[in-house]
Amino acid sequence: MSKSSVAYIVSAATLIVAVWAGVSIGSVEIPLSTLWNKGDATATNILWKIRMPRVILAGLVGASLAIAGAAFQGLLKNPLADPYTLGVSSGASVGAVMTLFFGLSLPFLGTFTLPVFSMVGAALTMFFVLGFARLVDRAMKMETIILTGIIFGSFLGSVLSLMIALTGEELRQIIGWLLGSVSMRGWNYIMMILPFVLVGSILLWLNRRELNAMLFGEERAHHLGINVKRRKFMILIGGSILTGSAVAVSGTIGFVGLVVPHMTRLMWGADHRHLLMLSFMNGASLLIICDLIARTIISPSELPVGVITAFIGAPVFAFIFYRQRRKGAM
């Protein structure tokens, strides 16, 4: 059996276990038989109206952030790149909070107004980051891009703080949203994010071979017959769609797009033909498990899932940064 086959089996098994734990464990234990046995009305309602949509939404958000992070890391050839460190999450947050702040609802978009504005914010931030990085450093070194992302992320964070300071009765909603959560979202949020997850993931998956080629440099990829500019644009758009839609339904959840692709790459290799889909599955598993911890660790109260991912992600980020610096010094 090949290494890639083992990787898919392990990742799929982990995801199945995470889903099972997510729907079964909680203040009320729900047996798995409730999926097909409708005898207990209370358990059935809890399963299908609360637990299942929450688990599915957590999986979709985690998968979106992880596959976007894998694509950004491959494109920029740096394991420290992800939607969070590049400022894309902050741009998506500004787009979403502006929608909530001004009560925007475009008639031809309806319920999709929030994710669309969030994606526009993510895409604009990505292009501003890359544009400013090119202005500062024509070679566009990875350190320059990441530092530019941090600068834009900090600026957009101050914009968010300003809107929060000016907010009246919507303050509680915006603060709760910014902390990151998939609690009490329901099936309508799944319907909201699902089309964008499919479109963004397909865009990135179609460029899996091009990401492999770009690992050896843009000039080499160009000699192989790849339209580098168009492919980069497609990857950035795909990553922005995924990040924007995830942030729109769950708020800001950091480090998933950083930790999952990096650990997946360490365990199973850097081939994007497999890395993208493995990151997708592992990101879903991680966020489902983090959400389970968030809602059970101080039961009956809940923590925002963003708090749990930060506890896990910050030390891993420090480890990756230390490892990169040590490698550079050697």
N, C-alpha and C positions, 0 to 999 in steps of 0.2 A: 504494500500500500504506500502511495506517495505521501510526501510530507504535506502537500496542499490538501490531500484528501483527509488526512488526520486532523489538519487545522479546521476544516469545515465541520467535521464530525464533532470535535471538541467544542467549537463555538456554538453549533446548533444545540448540542446537549446542554451547554451552560445556559443558553437562552430559554430552553424549555423548562429547566429547573427554576430559573429566575421568574418566569411567568407563573409557574405552579406556586412558588412561594408567595409571589405578589398577590395572587387571588385567594390564597388559602389562609395566610397568616394575618392576624390583626386582632382587634379587641373582641371580635367574634370569629371563631374558627369556622371556615367554610370548607367542607369536604369536597374533593374533586368530583365526586359523583353528582354534585349539584348541577354540573354542566349538562348532564343528560337526564337527571332525575329531578322533576319539578315538584316533588312532594312537599317540601318545606318552603312555603311562600316567602317567609322572612329571609331565609338564606338565599333564595333565588333572586329576590329584589336587591339584596346587598351585593350579590355577585354581579348581576347584569346591569344594575343602575349606578353602582359606586365603584366596586373593585375592578371589574373588567375594563371599563373605559379609562380608568386611571392608569392601569398597567399598560394598556395599549398606547395611550398618549405618552407615558414616560418612555416606552420603547421607541416610539417614533421620534421623539425629541432627542433622546440619546443617540439614536442611529444617525439622525441628521447632522448633529454636531460632530460626531466622530468621523463620518465619511467626508464632511467638509474639511475637518482638520487634517485628515490624511491627504486630501487633494492639495491643500495649501502647503503642507510640509513637503510634498513631492515637487510642487511647482517652484517653491522658493528654495528647495534643497536644504531645509533647516528644520530639525525636530522641535525647535522652540516656537515655530509658527503655528497659530491656530486662530479661530475666529475671535477669541478673547484677547490674545496678545496683539493681534493686528488691528484692534479697534473696531472690527466689523460688528461684534456683539453690541458695542456701545452705540454704533450708528443705527443698528436695528432697534435698540432700546429707545433712542431719541425719536425715531419714526413712529414707534408704537405709542410712546408716552404723549407725543404731540396729537396723535389720533384721540387718545383718551382725554387729554387736556382740553382740546378744542371741541370735543364731541363730534368729530368728523364721521360722516356716514354718506358715502357717495352712492346715489341710487342705482347706478349700473354695476356697482360692486357688492352692495349689501353687506353681508357678514364677512366678506373677504376684504373689506376696507382696511381692517387692522393688519392682517398679514401682508397685504400689498404695500402699505405705507412702511411697514417694518422692513420689507425686502428692498424697497427703494432707498431707505436709510442705510441699509447694509451695503448695497451696491455703490452708492455715492461715496461712502466712507472708504471702501476698498480702492476706488479709482483715485480719490484724493490722496490717500496714503501712498499709492504707487507713483502718482504724479509728483508729489512733493519729494519723495525719495529720489526720483530721477533728477529733479531740479537740484537737490543737494549733492548727489553723487551719480554721475552719468553711468558709472559701472553698476550701480544699484546693488551694492553688497548686501548680504543678508542682514548684517548688523544694522545697516542704515534703514532697511525696510522695517525691521522689528522696532527700532527706536522711534521711527516715524509713527508706527502704529500705536506705540505707548503714548506719544505726544498727543495724537488725535483722540485716543481713548480718554486721556485726562481732560482734554478740552471738552469733549462731549459729555464727560461725567459732570463737569461744572454746568453745562447747559441743562442737564437733568436736574441738578440741585436747584438751579434757578427756577425751573418749572415747578418743582416740588414746593419751593418757598412761596410761589405765587398761587399755589393751588388752594382751593377752599375745601368743600365737602368731598372732592374726589381724592383727597390726600391719602386716605386709608386704602383705597383701591390701588392707587399708583404705587405706594410703598409696598403693599403686599405683593403686587405684581413684580416689582423690581427685585425682591428677595429671591424669586424663582420658586415656582411650585406647580405641581400638576393636580393639586387637590380640587375636588368638586368642579371639574371642568365639563365632564359629560361627553356624550357621543357627538354633539354638534361641533366641539372643538376638534375631534378626530376628523370629522368630515371637512373641517376648515383647513387642516394641515396636510391631509393625505395627498391631494392633487399636487401640491408643491413639493412634497417629499419625493413623489414618483418622478416628477419632471426634473428636479435637481439631481437626484441620484442617477437617473438615466443619462443626463448630460455628462456627469463625471465618469460614469462607467464607459460611455462611448469614447472617452479620451484616455482610457487606462493604458493603452500601448504608447500613446504620445507622452504621457507622464513618465513612463519608463525611459523613453528616448531623451527627454529633457533632463533626466538625472545626469546625463553625460555632457550637458551644456546645450545652449540654444543653437550655437553654430553647428554642432554635430547633428542635432535634430533637423536643422534646415537642410543639411547635406543629405539626410535620409529621405528628403522629400516631404517633410512636414511643414505645413503653413503655421509657423510658430505663433505669429501674432493672433491669428484667428483661434487657434487652439487655446492659447492663454486666456483670451477673451471668454471663450466658452466655459473654461474651468472656473474663472472668476465669477461669471454669472451663475453657474451651477452652485458654487459654494455660497454665494450671496443669497440665492433663493432658499437654500436649506437653512442657513443661519437666520435669515429674516423670518421665515415661517416658524422656526423653533422658538425664537425669542418672542414672537407675537402671541403664542399660545401658552408659554410657560414662564416668561420673564427671563432675566439674565441668569444663566446657569453656567458657571465658568469651569474650565479645566477638562471637561469631557473631551473636547476636540484636541486637547494637548496630550492627555494621558493615554487614551485608548489607542490612537494610531501608533504612538511611540512604543507602547508595550507589545502591541500586535506585531510591529516590525521586528522588535527584538526576538520575539518567540518564533515567528513564522517567515521572516524574510521581507524584503523591500519590493517584491514584484507587485506592481499595482494591479495586475490582472486578478490577484487574489486579495491584496491588502485592502482595497476599497470595500469589498463585500465582507471580509472578515471584520474590518473596523465597524461596518454597519451593524453586524450582529453583536459584536462585543460592546459597542456603545449602547445598544438597546439593553443588553444584560446589565451593564454597569448602572445605568440610571434607574432601571426597575429595582435593583437591589438597594441603591442609595435611597430611593423613595420609600422602600419598605422600612429601612432603618429610620428614616426621618419621621415616619408616622407611628413607629412602635417604641423607639428608644426612651421617650418620656411620656408614653401613653398614660392618660387619654389625650394629652396635648400633642401637638405636632410641631416639628421643626420645618422650616423651608428646606427643600431638597438642595438648594444652592449652597446652604451651609455645610451639608455633608460632603458635596463634591469639592468644596473649597478645602475642607479638612484633609481629604484624600489628595487633592490635586496640588496644593501648595508644596508639600514635601517632595512630591514627585518632580514638580517643576524645578525645585532647588537641586535635586539629584541630577536631572538632565543638564541643567546649566553648569553644575560642577563638573560633570563628566565631559561636556563639550570643551570647557576651559582647560581641563587636564589634558585632553586629547590635543588641543591646539598648542599647549605648552610643550608637549612631547614632540 
